[in-house]
């Protein structure tokens, strides 16, 4: 991740990813100094959703599900 000393480094870091028969999810940390967790969820129907997670960095799909069910997220536009 980029810092004040290291520049031109990737600004995203993979936390975890998962795949099922109906969907796939990628959870990553975005940013450098002020990083934040985000997720993208893809469905088999060809739809996708990008979200910013508000409460904490989920480390597994159960933590992500808990954040989503508690509505501790904001939807973000693709490419933000």
SEMAR-563620 format. One line per field, with one value per atom (N, C-alpha, C): residue number from 1; residue in one letter; atom name; x, y, z. Coordinates in Angstrom, 2 decimals, decimal comma, padded with zeros to 5 digits. Layout:
num	NUM  ...
residuo	A  ...
atomo	CA  ...
X	X  ...
Y	Y  ...
Z	Z  ...
This chain:
num	1  1  1  2  2  2  3  3  3  4  4  4  5  5  5  6  6  6  7  7  7  8  8  8  9  9  9  10  10  10  11  11  11  12  12  12  13  13  13  14  14  14  15  15  15  16  16  16  17  17  17  18  18  18  19  19  19  20  20  20  21  21  21  22  22  22  23  23  23  24  24  24  25  25  25  26  26  26  27  27  27  28  28  28  29  29  29  30  30  30  31  31  31  32  32  32  33  33  33  34  34  34  35  35  35  36  36  36  37  37  37  38  38  38  39  39  39  40  40  40  41  41  41  42  42  42  43  43  43  44  44  44  45  45  45  46  46  46  47  47  47  48  48  48  49  49  49  50  50  50  51  51  51  52  52  52  53  53  53  54  54  54  55  55  55  56  56  56  57  57  57  58  58  58  59  59  59  60  60  60  61  61  61  62  62  62  63  63  63  64  64  64  65  65  65  66  66  66  67  67  67  68  68  68  69  69  69  70  70  70  71  71  71  72  72  72  73  73  73  74  74  74  75  75  75  76  76  76  77  77  77  78  78  78  79  79  79  80  80  80
residuo	X  X  X  X  X  X  X  X  X  X  X  X  X  X  X  X  X  X  X  X  X  X  X  X  X  X  X  X  X  X  X  X  X  X  X  X  X  X  X  X  X  X  X  X  X  X  X  X  X  X  X  X  X  X  X  X  X  X  X  X  X  X  X  X  X  X  X  X  X  X  X  X  X  X  X  X  X  X  X  X  X  X  X  X  X  X  X  X  X  X  X  X  X  X  X  X  X  X  X  X  X  X  X  X  X  X  X  X  X  X  X  X  X  X  X  X  X  X  X  X  X  X  X  X  X  X  X  X  X  X  X  X  X  X  X  X  X  X  X  X  X  X  X  X  X  X  X  X  X  X  X  X  X  X  X  X  X  X  X  X  X  X  X  X  X  X  X  X  X  X  X  X  X  X  X  X  X  X  X  X  X  X  X  X  X  X  X  X  X  X  X  X  X  X  X  X  X  X  X  X  X  X  X  X  X  X  X  X  X  X  X  X  X  X  X  X  X  X  X  X  X  X  X  X  X  X  X  X  X  X  X  X  X  X  X  X  X  X  X  X
atomo	N  CA  C  N  CA  C  N  CA  C  N  CA  C  N  CA  C  N  CA  C  N  CA  C  N  CA  C  N  CA  C  N  CA  C  N  CA  C  N  CA  C  N  CA  C  N  CA  C  N  CA  C  N  CA  C  N  CA  C  N  CA  C  N  CA  C  N  CA  C  N  CA  C  N  CA  C  N  CA  C  N  CA  C  N  CA  C  N  CA  C  N  CA  C  N  CA  C  N  CA  C  N  CA  C  N  CA  C  N  CA  C  N  CA  C  N  CA  C  N  CA  C  N  CA  C  N  CA  C  N  CA  C  N  CA  C  N  CA  C  N  CA  C  N  CA  C  N  CA  C  N  CA  C  N  CA  C  N  CA  C  N  CA  C  N  CA  C  N  CA  C  N  CA  C  N  CA  C  N  CA  C  N  CA  C  N  CA  C  N  CA  C  N  CA  C  N  CA  C  N  CA  C  N  CA  C  N  CA  C  N  CA  C  N  CA  C  N  CA  C  N  CA  C  N  CA  C  N  CA  C  N  CA  C  N  CA  C  N  CA  C  N  CA  C  N  CA  C  N  CA  C  N  CA  C  N  CA  C  N  CA  C  N  CA  C  N  CA  C  N  CA  C  N  CA  C  N  CA  C
X	000,85  000,00  000,90  000,46  001,24  001,35  002,49  002,71  003,40  003,85  004,59  006,00  006,51  007,85  007,81  006,84  006,71  005,62  006,00  004,99  004,85  003,77  003,45  003,29  002,90  002,60  001,09  000,64  -000,80  -001,57  -002,77  -003,59  -004,68  -004,64  -005,62  -004,89  -005,44  -004,87  -005,99  -005,83  -006,84  -006,92  -008,15  -008,38  -008,82  -009,88  -010,27  -011,21  -011,40  -012,33  -013,03  -014,23  -014,97  -015,85  -016,10  -016,91  -017,91  -019,15  -020,16  -020,78  -021,77  -022,45  -023,21  -023,67  -024,51  -023,82  -022,70  -022,08  -020,59  -019,95  -018,54  -018,38  -017,46  -017,21  -015,71  -015,32  -013,93  -013,97  -013,23  -013,13  -011,70  -011,54  -010,21  -010,14  -008,93  -008,71  -008,24  -008,83  -008,56  -007,92  -006,90  -006,32  -004,88  -004,41  -003,04  -003,06  -002,94  -002,98  -004,33  -005,40  -006,75  -007,40  -007,05  -007,61  -008,97  -009,73  -011,06  -011,36  -012,16  -012,52  -013,64  -013,60  -014,63  -014,84  -015,95  -016,25  -016,96  -016,78  -017,57  -018,18  -019,46  -020,21  -020,74  -020,46  -020,93  -021,94  -023,04  -024,02  -023,95  -024,43  -024,45  -025,34  -026,29  -027,19  -026,51  -025,23  -024,51  -024,56  -025,09  -025,16  -023,99  -023,63  -022,54  -022,92  -022,39  -022,59  -021,26  -020,93  -019,74  -020,19  -019,57  -019,95  -018,72  -018,88  -017,90  -018,39  -017,54  -017,94  -017,60  -018,58  -018,43  -017,86  -018,16  -017,87  -016,47  -015,96  -014,64  -014,23  -013,00  -012,52  -012,95  -013,84  -014,23  -013,08  -012,87  -011,79  -012,30  -013,63  -014,20  -015,63  -016,24  -017,57  -018,63  -018,44  -019,40  -019,38  -018,17  -018,06  -018,69  -018,46  -019,06  -020,57  -021,10  -022,55  -023,13  -022,44  -022,90  -022,96  -021,96  -021,96  -023,10  -023,34  -024,41  -025,77  -025,99  -027,28  -027,54  -026,47  -026,62  -026,66  -026,59  -026,61  -025,46  -024,29  -023,10  -022,25  -022,87  -022,17  -022,83  -022,11  -022,64  -022,37  -023,33  -023,11  -022,22  -021,28  -020,42  -020,52  -020,20  -020,25  -019,01  -019,16  -018,02  -017,00  -015,73  -014,68  -014,38  -015,03  -014,77  -013,47
Y	-001,17  000,00  001,24  002,26  003,49  004,20  004,83  005,65  006,92  007,73  008,94  008,61  007,42  007,02  006,18  005,28  004,40  004,97  005,34  005,88  004,92  005,07  004,23  002,76  002,50  001,14  000,91  -000,32  -000,57  000,05  000,53  001,15  000,22  -001,03  -002,02  -003,25  -003,83  -005,04  -006,04  -007,23  -008,28  -008,75  -008,82  -009,37  -010,83  -011,07  -012,44  -012,43  -013,59  -013,77  -015,10  -015,21  -016,46  -016,64  -017,90  -018,24  -019,33  -019,18  -020,23  -020,52  -021,38  -021,69  -020,49  -019,59  -018,47  -017,12  -016,98  -015,66  -015,75  -014,60  -014,47  -013,14  -013,09  -011,86  -011,64  -010,38  -009,98  -008,87  -009,04  -008,02  -007,53  -006,21  -005,63  -004,34  -003,90  -002,62  -001,64  -000,45  000,57  001,77  002,35  003,59  003,42  004,41  004,37  004,89  006,21  006,75  006,48  006,84  006,65  005,51  004,29  003,16  002,77  002,07  001,63  000,30  -000,55  -001,83  -001,64  -002,43  -002,40  -003,82  -004,04  -005,36  -005,20  -006,18  -006,26  -007,65  -007,70  -008,96  -009,14  -010,28  -010,61  -011,74  -011,64  -012,73  -013,47  -014,70  -015,51  -014,88  -014,05  -013,38  -012,23  -011,97  -010,94  -009,57  -009,48  -008,21  -008,12  -006,89  -006,67  -005,52  -005,55  -004,48  -004,15  -002,87  -002,42  -001,75  -002,09  -001,49  -001,06  000,00  000,43  -000,05  -000,69  -001,28  -000,28  000,02  001,09  000,65  -000,57  -000,87  -001,42  -002,32  -002,91  -003,66  -004,11  -004,88  -006,33  -006,84  -008,24  -009,15  -010,22  -011,15  -012,45  -012,61  -013,81  -013,50  -014,43  -014,20  -014,02  -014,62  -014,46  -013,04  -012,44  -011,05  -010,12  -010,40  -009,58  -009,68  -010,87  -011,06  -010,29  -010,31  -009,58  -008,07  -007,52  -006,09  -005,75  -006,60  -006,34  -006,44  -007,46  -007,60  -006,47  -005,93  -004,82  -003,47  -003,48  -002,28  -001,34  -001,91  -001,11  -000,97  -000,46  -000,27  000,86  001,35  002,32  001,76  001,90  001,48  002,49  002,03  002,95  002,66  003,63  003,49  002,75  001,98  001,28  002,32  002,04  002,93  004,06  004,06  005,10  004,85
Z	000,00  000,00  000,00  -000,69  -000,80  000,55  000,79  001,99  001,55  002,52  002,17  001,69  002,01  001,61  000,33  000,24  -000,92  -001,81  -003,02  -003,95  -005,13  -005,85  -007,01  -006,63  -005,40  -004,96  -005,13  -005,20  -005,33  -004,16  -004,44  -003,40  -002,90  -003,30  -002,84  -002,32  -001,25  -000,68  -000,46  -001,00  -000,87  000,58  001,11  002,44  002,30  001,52  001,20  000,01  -000,57  -001,69  -001,50  -002,05  -001,97  -003,19  -003,53  -004,69  -004,29  -004,74  -004,57  -005,93  -005,95  -007,22  -007,77  -006,90  -007,32  -007,30  -006,59  -006,47  -006,14  -006,19  -005,80  -005,08  -004,14  -003,38  -003,25  -003,35  -003,13  -002,09  -001,00  000,05  000,05  000,01  -000,08  000,72  001,01  001,66  000,60  000,57  -000,44  000,23  -000,39  000,10  000,56  001,29  001,82  003,26  003,46  004,83  005,48  004,80  005,31  004,52  004,86  004,12  004,68  003,87  004,27  003,59  004,26  003,65  002,63  001,59  000,56  000,07  -000,60  -001,14  -002,47  -003,31  -004,54  -004,57  -004,88  -004,92  -006,32  -006,92  -008,27  -008,16  -008,91  -008,92  -010,25  -010,23  -011,45  -012,52  -012,08  -013,02  -013,76  -013,48  -014,19  -013,53  -012,33  -011,61  -010,63  -010,28  -009,32  -008,40  -007,18  -006,21  -005,55  -005,47  -004,77  -003,48  -002,35  -001,08  -000,29  000,52  001,50  002,86  003,62  004,89  006,00  006,86  007,85  009,19  009,65  011,05  011,32  010,52  010,73  009,48  009,43  008,29  008,48  007,65  007,78  007,36  008,09  007,76  007,17  007,11  006,51  006,06  005,38  004,81  005,91  007,07  008,16  008,71  008,84  009,26  008,22  006,96  005,89  005,94  006,10  006,18  007,37  008,51  009,69  009,40  008,74  008,39  007,46  006,46  005,49  006,17  006,98  007,66  008,65  009,24  010,19  009,45  008,13  007,28  007,62  007,93  008,22  006,95  005,90  004,65  003,86  002,87  001,91  000,53  -000,35  -001,73  -002,42  -003,23  -003,96  -005,44  -006,23  -007,68  -008,16  -009,20  -009,79  -010,27  -010,02  -010,45  -009,46  -008,28  -007,28  -006,56
